[in-house]
Amino acid sequence: MEKKYFYSNCFLESVKAWVKQPMNITIKKRGTWKMLYRKKKFPHFYWLDKQTGKHYDFARDKEFLTFKEQLLFKGFVREIRYMMFFGH
């Protein structure tokens, strides 16, 4: 899948996916405590497509973003492997 870059954030993209298919999308939040463990200060949102069983999030190439940068940054929607996403 080719990366298509645009400006957004993980929360907005989760909500957009839910608005398009409210019965099939579940929004999830990776807790702040887990983000602190990984030296990140902000929660991260992702979504589960219940029809396909796949998880998606809005990602970026840059590893660390400041609070201001978290509000709107250039990134892409990616499919994530659930276990890899949580570091298992």
Backbone bond lengths (Angstrom), bond angles and torsions (degrees), N, CA, C in turn:
res aa  C-N    CA-C-N  psi(-1)  N-CA   C-N-CA  omega(-1)  CA-C   N-CA-C  phi
1 M - - - 1.447 - - 1.528 109.49 -
2 E 1.304 116.48 126.41 1.461 121.76 -179.26 1.527 109.96 -76.67
3 K 1.332 115.98 137.99 1.465 120.63 178.21 1.523 109.64 -73.57
4 K 1.333 116.11 126.74 1.461 121.58 174.91 1.520 107.13 -111.89
5 Y 1.323 115.86 108.52 1.461 121.80 -175.11 1.526 111.68 -83.76
6 F 1.331 115.52 140.30 1.465 122.58 174.20 1.527 107.59 -160.84
7 Y 1.332 116.54 167.67 1.461 121.46 -177.87 1.522 110.70 -91.22
8 S 1.328 116.36 129.40 1.446 123.13 178.54 1.525 108.13 -173.47
9 N 1.337 117.11 -159.07 1.461 122.16 169.82 1.533 108.34 -151.30
10 C 1.316 116.73 171.76 1.467 119.80 -173.18 1.532 112.33 -66.00
11 F 1.324 117.92 -35.26 1.461 120.17 179.36 1.530 111.25 -67.36
12 L 1.327 116.93 -47.41 1.466 120.34 179.96 1.525 111.85 -60.21
13 E 1.312 117.06 -42.26 1.469 120.07 -179.35 1.532 111.65 -68.03
14 S 1.326 117.50 -34.75 1.466 120.61 175.63 1.523 110.55 -63.81
15 V 1.322 116.39 -44.73 1.462 120.89 179.87 1.528 110.86 -65.91
16 K 1.329 117.64 -41.09 1.465 120.81 178.19 1.526 110.91 -59.87
17 A 1.335 116.82 -42.65 1.464 120.39 179.13 1.526 110.16 -64.12
18 W 1.331 117.01 -40.76 1.466 120.98 180.00 1.532 111.66 -66.64
19 V 1.340 117.29 -40.38 1.466 120.83 179.77 1.526 110.60 -62.74
20 K 1.318 117.29 -37.09 1.462 121.26 -179.93 1.526 112.09 -69.51
21 Q 1.341 117.60 -36.79 1.470 121.70 -177.18 1.528 110.25 -142.21
22 P 1.334 118.56 70.96 1.467 120.20 -174.34 1.534 114.99 -60.33
23 M 1.301 117.83 -27.74 1.468 120.01 -179.33 1.532 112.22 -81.06
24 N 1.328 117.39 -20.88 1.466 120.71 -174.41 1.520 114.65 -107.90
25 I 1.321 118.38 -7.93 1.462 121.74 -174.81 1.524 110.11 -113.94
26 T 1.317 115.38 133.22 1.459 122.19 173.11 1.519 107.63 -119.36
27 I 1.328 116.44 124.21 1.465 121.20 178.30 1.522 108.36 -86.24
28 K 1.309 115.78 134.15 1.463 122.30 179.60 1.527 108.83 -122.70
29 K 1.328 115.82 156.17 1.461 120.69 177.82 1.518 108.84 -129.56
30 R 1.305 115.42 127.17 1.460 119.59 173.43 1.515 105.54 -80.86
31 G 1.297 117.27 123.85 1.453 122.55 -172.31 1.516 114.70 -61.41
32 T 1.319 114.33 153.62 1.453 120.99 -179.58 1.519 111.38 -61.87
33 W 1.344 118.00 -35.78 1.470 119.70 -179.56 1.515 111.37 -61.11
34 K 1.339 116.46 -38.50 1.462 119.77 178.92 1.519 110.23 -69.99
35 M 1.325 116.39 -33.70 1.457 120.16 178.06 1.525 109.99 -69.69
36 L 1.322 118.17 -36.70 1.467 120.60 177.56 1.519 110.45 -64.71
37 Y 1.340 116.34 -37.05 1.453 120.94 176.68 1.527 110.27 -58.62
38 R 1.314 115.80 -35.88 1.469 120.96 179.52 1.524 111.57 -93.77
39 K 1.339 116.69 15.40 1.466 124.39 176.67 1.517 112.58 63.97
40 K 1.323 116.16 35.74 1.459 122.15 174.65 1.519 106.51 -122.21
41 K 1.314 117.21 139.75 1.452 120.62 -170.82 1.518 114.40 -97.74
42 F 1.300 119.56 -0.75 1.450 121.25 -171.98 1.528 111.15 -124.02
43 P 1.324 117.59 148.68 1.469 119.75 176.17 1.531 110.51 -68.22
44 H 1.307 115.92 158.95 1.461 121.12 -179.95 1.519 108.38 -125.37
45 F 1.328 117.37 132.04 1.462 122.58 179.99 1.527 109.79 -104.28
46 Y 1.318 115.18 144.28 1.461 121.82 175.40 1.524 106.84 -147.54
47 W 1.317 117.81 173.03 1.461 119.81 -177.42 1.510 111.38 -138.42
48 L 1.330 113.41 151.98 1.459 122.63 179.02 1.515 108.38 -110.98
49 D 1.313 116.43 126.61 1.462 121.84 172.67 1.522 106.40 -90.00
50 K 1.320 116.90 107.40 1.472 121.31 -175.15 1.523 112.82 -66.96
51 Q 1.331 118.18 -24.82 1.474 120.39 178.81 1.518 111.09 -69.26
52 T 1.326 116.69 -42.96 1.466 119.95 -176.62 1.522 112.97 -98.82
53 G 1.341 116.84 -17.40 1.461 120.75 -177.37 1.521 112.78 76.46
54 K 1.332 117.93 15.64 1.465 121.64 -177.49 1.528 110.68 -101.20
55 H 1.331 114.75 148.01 1.457 122.40 177.02 1.528 108.99 -104.27
56 Y 1.337 115.97 143.25 1.461 121.82 179.61 1.521 109.60 -133.74
57 D 1.326 116.11 154.35 1.451 120.63 171.35 1.525 109.59 -149.05
58 F 1.325 115.26 173.38 1.461 121.55 177.06 1.513 106.04 -103.98
59 A 1.308 116.32 118.23 1.461 121.59 -172.41 1.522 111.15 -120.05
60 R 1.314 114.65 173.10 1.464 121.52 177.06 1.513 108.35 -142.81
61 D 1.316 115.43 165.98 1.460 120.36 179.06 1.527 111.21 -81.73
62 K 1.328 117.13 -31.71 1.457 121.96 -179.15 1.526 109.03 -74.72
63 E 1.321 118.31 134.14 1.460 121.86 -175.70 1.529 113.02 -70.91
64 F 1.317 118.20 -52.03 1.459 120.56 -174.67 1.525 111.12 -111.61
65 L 1.328 116.28 135.35 1.457 121.95 175.63 1.524 109.06 -124.03
66 T 1.312 116.90 141.43 1.460 120.56 174.80 1.525 108.93 -72.66
67 F 1.335 116.79 171.43 1.459 120.08 179.41 1.519 110.95 -57.74
68 K 1.309 116.50 -45.29 1.468 120.77 -179.72 1.527 111.24 -61.72
69 E 1.308 116.43 -41.24 1.473 120.45 179.02 1.525 111.72 -67.92
70 Q 1.329 118.48 -28.23 1.465 122.21 179.70 1.524 112.36 -64.57
71 L 1.332 116.81 -27.05 1.458 120.62 -175.84 1.519 112.75 -68.07
72 L 1.321 116.82 -34.63 1.464 121.31 179.13 1.523 107.98 -157.95
73 F 1.312 116.63 116.58 1.465 119.55 -179.62 1.527 110.04 -144.92
74 K 1.326 114.34 161.33 1.459 120.81 -179.40 1.527 108.56 -82.61
75 G 1.327 114.95 121.88 1.451 119.29 -178.21 1.517 111.18 -155.59
76 F 1.322 116.13 -160.17 1.459 121.60 -176.38 1.529 109.30 -152.05
77 V 1.316 116.63 155.47 1.462 122.04 175.17 1.522 107.36 -84.02
78 R 1.327 115.16 133.49 1.466 118.83 179.26 1.526 109.66 -134.00
79 E 1.315 114.94 152.64 1.464 120.97 172.46 1.523 106.44 -86.05
80 I 1.316 116.41 135.34 1.460 119.54 -179.23 1.519 110.03 -120.42
81 R 1.304 115.26 145.68 1.458 120.31 172.39 1.522 106.54 -81.01
82 Y 1.302 116.97 124.71 1.467 122.60 -173.17 1.525 112.63 -54.35
83 M 1.317 118.32 -49.91 1.463 120.87 -176.78 1.530 110.68 -67.52
84 M 1.325 117.88 -38.71 1.465 120.55 178.59 1.523 109.90 -65.33
85 F 1.328 116.33 -37.63 1.445 122.10 -177.05 1.526 111.21 -60.97
86 F 1.315 117.41 -34.67 1.451 120.59 -178.58 1.523 112.89 -97.67
87 G 1.315 115.81 9.61 1.458 119.83 173.74 1.519 114.32 75.72
88 H 1.322 119.19 23.25 1.462 121.69 177.50 1.494 110.36 -87.06
